[in-house]
Amino acid sequence: MTILLALHTGCAKSAKQEPHFQLPLPQINPASADMSGKVFFIGPEIDSVNADIIAACDCCASDLAFVDSTSFIYIERCLGGDVYVKGHYLAFGNTLLLQTDKEYVSSEDSMPPDTVFQTTYELGYTKKNNYINYTLSELKGRRFVTYSREDYTEYGIETDNSITHFLKEFRGEKILEEFLSTIVSN
């Protein structure tokens, strides 16, 4: 693959043909960019010695799962309920670009006085799609992702969890099944 660059050194009225130069683009290793079926555990700290994520606070642990070669599910885990986000991604080289959909689902966990645990789900919308740029790397033979901005960094490490096992959480919850129906085939 190449990019053609034309050098323009004369004025626009010149009929003279300008030379073209070809610059090679780095080749992408498809095997290293294949995220399909991978599940990552995400948190704000990493134990690089043991290749573990540390998420010892409320709402700081997340799961990022790649359903197929273009779609993902991100779940922010909180004690009082979770937030489910879906979207599409592109992985190339050491870059992982996520584009979230405008639609999301939030859950709320409650325990009424009779101690029967209940979870309710609610569909929500954001005003725009968001983009999240992760860096892909490897740590102790496992895939590793990093997201960083000025005031925040989160890390993720590939788990042994299969996408099939991960998706079991959504079975039987009508709103979650409908929410994910555009990216998950049964």
C-alpha positions, 0 to 999 in steps of 0.5 A: 500500500502506498500514498501518492504525494505530489510536490507542487512547486510552481504556480497553479497556472503551470501546465507542467507535470509535477513529479509524484513520490511514493511513500510506503505505509507500514504493513499491518499484521492482521494477526496482531490486530484481530480482537474478535472474541477477546475479553479484557478486564479494565482498571485504573492500576496495574501490577506489572510484576503479576500482569494483573489489573487492580480495581479496588474502588467502586466504578473503577472496574470494567469489562471490554469484550470484542464480539466480532471483527467490528463490534464491542461491548463495554461494561462499567461495573459499579456496586449499585449498578452497571452501565452497558455501552456498545459500538464499533472498533478498528484495530490496526498495529498498536492502535485500537479505536472504539466508537461508541453508539449513542444508545446505552443501558444502565442498571440499578441494583436494589435490595428492598427490606425483604432482602430480595435482590432486584436489578432494573434496567433503563435505556438511555441516549447520549447526544453524540458518538464518542471515540476512545483511543487505546494503545495495544501492547503485550505484557507477559505474553498477554494482550494489554490495552492502555487508555490515557488522557491528562488526568486519567489512565486505565489499563486492561489485560486480556482474560481467559474468559470466552466471549460465549461465557461473557455474553451469558450475562445478557441472556434472559434480560429482555432490554439487554438482549434488545440493546445488543441485538444489532451486534450479537447474533444468537 
